[in-house]
Each structure stands twice: as C-alpha cells, then as structure tokens.
C-alpha cells in the first residue's frame, strides 16, 4: 500500500532539465524544497518547481545522490512488481538477446543505471550469483530483488558482496555474506570461450572476475600469435591466458596481489598452459625494472585498478595513467601492440586519448589507435546516464 500523499521533492527550475532526459541521479544541490518527511529509502515524487511531475524515485538523506529516479510514468509506482519487471527485462537481455545464458559461463545480469536499476549489480558465475547493493533503498528491498533473481536464474546460491566506500556514501549496513542457498566453499569454475577460470566469488576483486573485459580479451587475441607478452595488473590471469591460448610465444604476468596470482597459477594449470610466468610486484616498479634491464615485449597489456574515484582525483589519475603507459612503451619492441585500459569513470575517452598522445610525444614513438573499445555488452551504456560508459580499452600499434 502507498501513502495517499507521498512526500514530494521540488527541484530548482535551473537544475531540472537532466531529469526530463531521464538521468537517474538527483544530487542535493538540485533540490529546492521537500514537502513531507520521507524516511531514508522511501518513495518520493519528484516535481518541477511549478509542481509538474517528473519521476518517481527513492530518497536517501545520507547520500549526495539524494534521490535515485526509476519511473517517469506517473501511473507506474515503485511497488514490488516494478522491481520484478525491471530485473526480468535485464535478465532477458543477457539470456535471449546477447546469448549469454550458457549455464557454465558467466555474465553481468544487472548493471545498475545501465539497466535502469540504479544501485544494483548482479553477476552470474555458473550456478552461483554475486549481488552487490550500492543504494540503501534497494538494499531495503533486498527480499523482492533476491526472490526474482532466484526465480529467473535458479542458482545454487547467492552471495552478497559490498563495494568499498558504500557504507559511508549511502549509510548502508551490509557486509559480505551468504544471502540465499548454498555458499561456495572455494572458487567457482566458469567457462569463457575455450578457457576455464576459477572465480573467488566471496573475496575476489569486484565480484570475483573482470566480466567487463570479455570482448576486449577476444579482440586482443588477434594480435597474440608468436608474440612475447607482458600482462601488467593481470589479476587472475584472464588476459595472459587468453593470449597464450591464441598462440603467444610466452607471457609474463604481474600483479601486486599474491592471492590473485595463486588463482592465476591454478587457472593456468586448469587449462594446461605452461608458457605463462606469474610474478608478484608493483606495476610501476616492475615496469621500471624491466625497462632498466633492456627487456622488450611484443605485446603489453595494461589493466590497472581505478585511479580516480572522485573529481578531485582526476588530475592525479591522468598523471598516473601517463606514467604507466610511458613505462609500458619503454618495454615495447618497435612494431609492438599496446592494449591499455582505464576503468576510471571520471576519465573520459577523450581524456585517455590525450594521455596517450602525451606518451607518444614524450617517448618519441609513433602510436596509432587500431581500436578504441569499451566494456562488454552485458554492461550496457545508458543514453540517459553516460556515466555508465566507464571502461576504455585502446589497442595501439607502436613503432
């Protein structure tokens, strides 16, 4: 049941336009006044200053995103059926449109704003799900969301994951924990193309695997045959093992996490791949050491963690990407391939292009973009929220 008069959020007239375009984030600075006394997580009507309806959203006084918007139809309120239909549409896209329903495979089932469900991530790893809430209001609706995911996907179990900083940003009181069914007592095994991978659903980075790089790994394979590979920030070895399977002569894979490399070595063994060597080390330090020794590679992969989490950190992040890519070019043989990535949403494709242009200028090397790519298709970009286009992957020829 809904209250007869839901609380109303009135927007400043000069700040209302993006929300008619269905952008889902209403920041506190866009709000003129609030009528009513909504609790955190309550449904509110968002209106123009003159009182015209814009959308239904969910309120959170603890978050800078004061209201997340979900429905622009005045007759379509945010009842349980709304969430069931939204989740069903997201799952249908993956299974029926994108063809990612292989029960032994993995995919992102729900991509937050990319699916119009701001604050929810759901990934499938074979017969287990990993679910992440980045919105207090959706965490409060956990039961209906979990029920629908279980009904549609029939998993053995669901594990709840948390994202760093969300407790403070949203006032969330959640922890990594079993959410439903059986809990995997070790890594889950998935299949991607002609490879198997162990995935640590409970403690791995993100929800255990970089699903967003799936199509970029396939693209990089075309350049692998006969080449000597360097995979920097390799995590559990997905890029280096894909390139080895595609015919690379040998590969050196580096990551700062010993735990991730333990899984990477097990992944290599699982696939019978013996020409990949894994080493623990800091990306910048190891690249400097390799350059100083005169080491040269025919293909370098850079897939570092997010450098910029806030707007204030953007300038430093761009300097970091410049330094890392400059070191990579120093160890890249003439005619080599650079596969370089940024998952920092604050860094735009144009920003990243300029970073690489600066690298070419400082190193005196000719650098040409062969492909400028993004995240895999199960991480769809919303035309209403361009912030969903967070991943950049450039494949470059360097002479």
C-alpha positions as CSV (number, residue, x, y, z in Angstrom):
1,X,0.0,0.0,0.0
2,X,1.2,3.5,-0.8
3,X,0.5,6.6,1.4
4,X,-2.2,8.8,0.0
5,X,0.2,11.7,-0.3
6,X,3.7,10.6,-0.9
7,X,6.5,13.1,0.0
8,X,7.3,15.5,-2.7
9,X,10.7,16.7,-3.9
10,X,10.7,20.0,-5.8
11,X,13.6,20.8,-8.0
12,X,15.2,24.1,-8.8
13,X,14.0,25.2,-12.2
14,X,17.5,25.7,-13.5
15,X,18.5,22.2,-12.4
16,X,15.5,20.2,-13.6
17,X,16.3,19.6,-17.3
18,X,18.6,16.5,-17.0
19,X,15.8,14.6,-15.2
20,X,13.3,15.1,-18.0
21,X,16.0,13.4,-20.0
22,X,15.8,10.5,-17.5
23,X,19.1,11.0,-15.8
24,X,18.7,9.0,-12.6
25,X,20.7,10.9,-10.0
26,X,19.2,13.9,-8.2
27,X,22.0,15.5,-6.1
28,X,21.2,17.5,-3.0
29,X,22.1,20.8,-4.8
30,X,19.3,20.4,-7.3
31,X,16.6,20.3,-4.7
32,X,14.6,23.5,-3.9
33,X,12.4,22.1,-1.2
34,X,10.9,18.9,0.3
35,X,7.3,18.5,1.3
36,X,6.7,15.7,3.7
37,X,9.0,13.7,5.9
38,X,10.4,10.8,4.0
39,X,12.5,8.2,5.8
40,X,15.6,7.0,4.1
41,X,14.6,4.6,1.4
42,X,11.1,5.9,1.0
43,X,9.4,6.5,-2.4
44,X,9.0,10.2,-3.3
45,X,7.5,12.1,-6.2
46,X,10.0,14.4,-7.9
47,X,8.4,17.6,-9.4
48,X,9.4,20.8,-11.1
49,X,9.4,24.0,-9.0
50,X,5.9,24.7,-10.5
51,X,4.6,21.3,-9.4
52,X,4.7,19.3,-12.7
53,X,5.5,15.6,-12.3
54,X,8.9,14.4,-13.5
55,X,9.5,10.9,-11.9
56,X,9.2,8.5,-9.0
57,X,12.4,8.0,-7.0
58,X,13.8,6.7,-3.8
59,X,15.1,9.1,-1.1
60,X,18.2,9.0,1.0
61,X,19.2,11.9,3.2
62,X,22.6,10.3,3.9
63,X,23.7,10.3,0.3
64,X,24.9,13.0,-2.0
65,X,22.6,11.3,-4.5
66,X,19.6,12.5,-2.5
67,X,17.0,10.8,-4.9
68,X,17.6,8.0,-7.4
69,X,15.0,8.0,-10.1
70,X,13.4,4.9,-11.6
71,X,10.0,5.6,-13.2
72,X,9.0,8.5,-15.4
73,X,5.4,7.3,-15.7
74,X,3.1,8.9,-13.1
75,X,1.0,5.8,-13.1
76,X,3.9,3.4,-12.6
77,X,4.8,3.5,-8.9
78,X,7.8,1.7,-7.3
79,X,5.9,-1.4,-5.9
80,X,7.3,-4.9,-5.8
81,X,6.1,-5.6,-9.3
82,X,8.1,-2.7,-10.7
83,X,11.4,-4.3,-9.5
84,X,10.3,-7.8,-10.7
85,X,9.7,-6.5,-14.2
86,X,12.9,-4.4,-14.3
87,X,15.0,-7.4,-13.2
88,X,13.2,-9.7,-15.7
89,X,14.0,-7.3,-18.5
90,X,17.7,-7.2,-17.6
91,X,18.0,-11.0,-17.4
92,X,16.1,-11.3,-20.7
93,X,18.6,-9.0,-22.4
94,X,21.5,-11.2,-21.4
95,X,20.0,-14.6,-22.0
96,X,17.8,-14.0,-25.0
97,X,19.3,-11.0,-26.8
98,X,23.0,-11.3,-26.0
99,X,23.1,-15.1,-25.9
100,X,25.0,-15.2,-22.5
101,X,22.8,-17.9,-21.0
102,X,25.4,-20.7,-21.0
103,X,24.9,-22.4,-17.6
104,X,28.7,-23.0,-17.3
105,X,29.5,-19.4,-18.3
106,X,29.4,-16.0,-16.5
107,X,27.8,-12.6,-17.2
108,X,26.6,-9.5,-15.6
109,X,22.8,-9.9,-15.2
110,X,22.0,-6.4,-13.8
111,X,24.2,-3.4,-14.4
112,X,22.8,-0.7,-12.2
113,X,22.0,2.5,-14.2
114,X,22.7,0.6,-17.4
115,X,19.5,-1.4,-16.7
116,X,17.5,1.4,-15.1
117,X,18.0,-0.1,-11.6
118,X,20.4,2.4,-10.0
119,X,22.2,0.8,-7.1
120,X,22.1,-2.9,-8.0
121,X,24.7,-5.2,-9.5
122,X,24.1,-8.9,-10.1
123,X,26.6,-11.3,-11.7
124,X,26.2,-14.9,-12.5
125,X,29.1,-17.3,-12.2
126,X,27.9,-20.7,-13.5
127,X,25.3,-21.7,-10.9
128,X,26.1,-19.0,-8.3
129,X,25.1,-15.4,-8.2
130,X,27.0,-12.5,-6.7
131,X,24.8,-9.5,-5.8
132,X,26.0,-6.0,-4.8
133,X,23.9,-3.1,-3.5
134,X,25.2,0.4,-3.9
135,X,21.9,2.0,-2.8
136,X,20.4,2.0,0.6
137,X,16.9,2.0,-0.8
138,X,17.5,-1.1,-2.9
139,X,19.2,-2.9,-0.1
140,X,16.0,-2.3,1.9
141,X,14.1,-4.1,-1.0
142,X,16.5,-7.0,-0.9
143,X,13.9,-9.7,-0.4
144,X,11.9,-9.0,-3.6
145,X,15.1,-8.5,-5.6
146,X,16.6,-11.7,-4.4
147,X,13.4,-13.6,-4.9
148,X,13.2,-12.5,-8.5
149,X,16.8,-13.3,-9.3
150,X,16.5,-16.7,-7.8
151,X,13.2,-17.4,-9.6
152,X,14.7,-16.4,-13.0
153,X,18.2,-17.9,-12.7
154,X,17.6,-21.0,-10.4
155,X,21.1,-20.7,-8.8
156,X,22.6,-23.0,-6.2
157,X,23.3,-20.0,-4.0
158,X,23.6,-16.2,-3.8
159,X,26.5,-14.4,-2.2
160,X,26.2,-10.7,-1.1
161,X,29.2,-8.5,-1.9
162,X,29.9,-5.0,-0.8
163,X,31.8,-2.1,-2.5
164,X,34.4,-0.1,-0.7
165,X,33.1,3.3,0.4
166,X,29.4,2.5,0.0
167,X,28.8,2.1,3.8
168,X,29.8,5.7,4.2
169,X,28.3,7.1,1.0
170,X,24.9,5.5,1.4
171,X,24.5,4.7,5.0
172,X,24.5,1.0,4.2
173,X,24.7,-1.5,7.0
174,X,25.7,-4.6,4.9
175,X,28.6,-7.0,4.9
176,X,29.9,-9.7,2.5
177,X,27.8,-12.7,3.5
178,X,25.7,-15.6,2.2
179,X,22.3,-14.3,1.0
180,X,20.5,-17.5,-0.2
181,X,21.1,-21.2,-0.7
182,X,24.4,-22.9,-0.7
183,X,27.6,-20.9,-0.3
184,X,30.6,-21.9,-2.4
185,X,33.3,-23.2,-0.1
186,X,36.0,-22.4,-2.7
187,X,36.4,-20.9,-6.1
188,X,33.6,-21.3,-8.7
189,X,34.7,-22.6,-12.1
190,X,33.4,-20.8,-15.2
191,X,34.0,-21.2,-18.9
192,X,34.9,-18.2,-21.2
193,X,35.4,-19.2,-24.8
194,X,38.0,-22.1,-24.8
195,X,39.2,-21.4,-21.3
196,X,38.2,-22.3,-17.8
197,X,38.7,-19.9,-14.8
198,X,38.4,-20.2,-11.1
199,X,36.5,-17.3,-9.6
200,X,36.6,-16.3,-6.0
201,X,33.0,-15.1,-5.5
202,X,33.5,-14.5,-1.8
203,X,36.6,-12.3,-1.6
204,X,37.8,-11.6,-5.2
205,X,38.0,-8.1,-6.6
206,X,34.8,-6.6,-7.9
207,X,32.5,-9.7,-7.6
208,X,35.4,-12.1,-8.5
209,X,36.2,-11.7,-12.2
210,X,36.5,-8.9,-14.8
211,X,33.5,-9.7,-16.8
212,X,33.6,-6.3,-18.4
213,X,36.8,-7.2,-20.3
214,X,35.4,-10.3,-22.0
215,X,35.1,-8.8,-25.5
216,X,38.4,-6.9,-25.2
217,X,40.2,-10.2,-24.4
218,X,38.8,-11.6,-27.6
219,X,39.9,-8.6,-29.6
220,X,43.4,-8.8,-28.1
221,X,43.7,-12.5,-29.1
222,X,44.0,-11.4,-32.8
223,X,47.5,-9.9,-32.1
224,X,48.9,-12.7,-29.9
225,X,50.4,-15.3,-32.2
226,X,54.1,-15.7,-31.9
227,X,54.5,-12.7,-29.6
228,X,56.2,-12.2,-26.3
229,X,53.5,-10.9,-23.9
230,X,53.7,-8.7,-20.8
231,X,50.4,-8.6,-18.8
232,X,50.5,-5.8,-16.1
233,X,47.9,-5.9,-13.3
234,X,46.9,-9.3,-14.5
235,X,44.7,-10.2,-11.5
236,X,43.8,-13.9,-12.1
237,X,45.4,-14.1,-15.5
238,X,42.4,-13.8,-17.9
239,X,44.2,-11.6,-20.5
240,X,47.5,-13.5,-20.4
241,X,45.9,-17.0,-20.5
242,X,43.6,-15.9,-23.4
243,X,46.7,-14.6,-25.3
244,X,48.6,-17.8,-24.6
245,X,45.7,-19.9,-25.9
246,X,45.7,-17.8,-29.0
247,X,49.3,-18.7,-29.8
248,X,51.6,-16.3,-27.8
249,X,55.2,-17.5,-27.6
250,X,55.4,-16.7,-23.9
251,X,54.0,-14.4,-21.3
252,X,55.0,-12.6,-18.1
253,X,52.0,-11.7,-15.9
254,X,52.5,-9.3,-12.9
255,X,50.1,-8.3,-10.1
256,X,50.5,-6.8,-6.6
257,X,48.2,-9.4,-5.1
258,X,49.7,-12.7,-4.1
259,X,46.2,-14.2,-3.5
260,X,45.1,-13.2,-7.1
261,X,48.3,-14.8,-8.5
262,X,47.7,-18.0,-6.6
263,X,44.4,-18.3,-8.5
264,X,46.1,-17.2,-11.8
265,X,48.6,-20.1,-11.5
266,X,45.7,-22.5,-10.8
267,X,43.9,-21.2,-13.8
268,X,47.0,-21.8,-15.9
269,X,47.2,-25.4,-14.6
270,X,43.5,-25.9,-15.1
271,X,43.9,-25.1,-18.8
272,X,47.2,-26.9,-19.4
273,X,49.0,-23.6,-20.2
274,X,52.7,-23.7,-19.3
275,X,54.2,-20.7,-21.1
276,X,52.9,-18.0,-18.7
277,X,55.0,-16.9,-15.7
278,X,53.4,-15.1,-12.8
279,X,55.3,-12.6,-10.6
280,X,54.2,-10.5,-7.6
281,X,55.1,-6.8,-7.9
282,X,54.0,-3.2,-8.1
283,X,53.1,-2.3,-11.7
284,X,55.2,0.9,-11.8
285,X,58.3,-0.6,-10.0
286,X,58.3,-3.8,-12.1
287,X,58.0,-1.9,-15.4
288,X,60.9,0.4,-14.4
289,X,63.0,-2.7,-13.6
290,X,62.2,-4.4,-16.9
291,X,62.9,-1.2,-18.8
292,X,66.3,-0.7,-17.0
293,X,67.2,-4.3,-17.8
294,X,66.5,-3.7,-21.5
295,X,63.7,-6.2,-21.6
296,X,61.4,-6.0,-24.7
297,X,57.9,-7.4,-25.3
298,X,55.9,-7.6,-28.5
299,X,52.5,-7.0,-26.8
300,X,51.8,-5.3,-23.5
301,X,48.5,-5.3,-21.6
302,X,47.8,-2.6,-19.0
303,X,44.6,-3.1,-17.0
304,X,45.2,-1.2,-13.8
305,X,42.6,-0.6,-11.0
306,X,40.6,2.5,-10.9
307,X,42.8,5.6,-10.4
308,X,40.2,8.3,-9.9
309,X,37.2,7.7,-7.6
310,X,36.3,11.4,-7.3
311,X,36.5,14.5,-9.5
312,X,39.2,15.8,-7.2
313,X,41.4,12.8,-8.0
314,X,41.2,13.2,-11.8
315,X,44.3,15.2,-12.4
316,X,46.4,12.8,-10.4
317,X,44.8,9.9,-12.1
318,X,45.7,11.3,-15.6
319,X,49.3,11.7,-14.5
320,X,49.3,8.1,-13.2
321,X,48.0,6.7,-16.5
322,X,50.6,8.8,-18.4
323,X,53.4,7.4,-16.3
324,X,52.2,3.8,-16.5
325,X,51.7,3.9,-20.3
326,X,55.1,5.7,-20.8
327,X,56.8,2.8,-18.9
328,X,54.9,0.3,-21.0
329,X,56.0,1.9,-24.2
330,X,59.6,1.8,-23.0
331,X,59.5,-2.0,-22.8
332,X,57.5,-2.4,-26.0
333,X,59.5,-3.5,-29.1
334,X,59.1,-1.4,-32.3
335,X,56.0,-2.6,-34.1
336,X,54.5,-3.9,-30.9
337,X,50.9,-3.8,-29.7
338,X,49.8,-1.9,-26.6
339,X,46.4,-2.9,-25.1
340,X,45.8,-0.2,-22.5
341,X,42.8,0.2,-20.3
342,X,41.2,2.6,-17.8
343,X,38.2,1.7,-15.7
344,X,38.0,5.1,-14.0
345,X,34.6,6.6,-14.9
346,X,35.9,10.1,-14.3
347,X,38.4,9.6,-17.1
348,X,36.6,10.2,-20.5
349,X,37.7,8.6,-23.8
350,X,39.0,12.0,-24.8
351,X,41.0,12.3,-21.6
352,X,42.5,8.9,-22.2
353,X,43.3,9.7,-25.9
354,X,45.2,12.9,-24.8
355,X,47.1,10.9,-22.2
356,X,48.3,8.5,-24.9
357,X,49.1,11.4,-27.2
358,X,51.3,12.8,-24.5
359,X,53.0,9.4,-24.1
360,X,53.8,9.3,-27.8
361,X,55.2,12.9,-27.6
362,X,57.4,12.2,-24.6
363,X,58.8,8.9,-25.8
364,X,59.2,9.9,-29.4
365,X,57.4,6.8,-30.5
366,X,54.7,6.7,-33.2
367,X,51.5,5.4,-31.6
368,X,48.4,4.6,-33.7
369,X,45.0,3.6,-32.4
370,X,43.8,0.4,-34.1
371,X,40.7,0.0,-31.9
372,X,39.0,2.2,-29.2
373,X,36.8,-0.1,-27.2
374,X,34.6,-0.1,-24.1
375,X,33.0,-2.6,-21.7
376,X,31.3,-5.8,-22.7
377,X,27.7,-5.7,-23.9
378,X,26.3,-7.1,-20.7
379,X,27.5,-3.8,-19.2
380,X,25.2,-1.7,-21.4
381,X,25.7,2.1,-21.6
382,X,22.5,4.1,-21.0
383,X,21.9,7.1,-23.3
384,X,20.3,8.7,-20.2
385,X,23.3,8.2,-18.0
386,X,26.5,8.5,-19.9
387,X,28.5,7.9,-16.7
388,X,27.7,4.2,-17.4
389,X,30.4,4.3,-20.1
390,X,33.3,3.8,-17.7
391,X,35.7,1.4,-19.3
392,X,38.2,2.4,-22.0
393,X,40.3,-0.2,-23.8
394,X,42.6,1.1,-26.6
395,X,44.5,-1.3,-28.9
396,X,47.5,0.6,-30.2
397,X,50.3,-0.1,-32.7
398,X,53.6,1.4,-31.5
399,X,56.6,1.9,-33.8
